[in-house]
């Protein structure tokens, strides 16, 4: 089944180039040129992935991402300006799965898209009907859902991947470098702050008190590990 992608950018030339190139790989492409159009299209159609520019007229990319995360965990790749590290950090804070810096190589973007879809497919096949129970938390690998005290917890794709990795390897300490390599699955060009931001967001969602974690612990100077209590 063909994957549907939404490309959001206010530069027609960029959308035209991306659409042409990605359609050659068999993707179905919808485009939006401002934030409100993106929100409207996302609300009325089903998409498998969103490519979202930060700088948009009206509602900016962060605002669009917030709207998306209110209703969906669909993977989102943010497009950021060269050298704008704060945009990358904010994108991750708001729930982006990945980011790529303009100007970018289309082959790199294609590799990241394929890695996201390949990881999702492999995980689904490998973990059918698996459920992990840790204390008051139930992790359903098959449908990628998390329930704590009977309430659904809305995780992004990357947050779930991290939690699944931790929960299936209790007690094992993962360095930030190894988490980048294992969870992102390719030669990721980001920095280690990406891991820290995702860990912090994950803790905020699953820990009763993120400052005193019960599940994900920090081993100072080494990395992070999970306690199966």
Order of alpha helices (4+ residues) and beta strands (2+ residues): beta-alpha-beta-alpha-beta-alpha-beta-alpha-beta-alpha-beta-beta-beta-beta-alpha-alpha-alpha-beta-beta
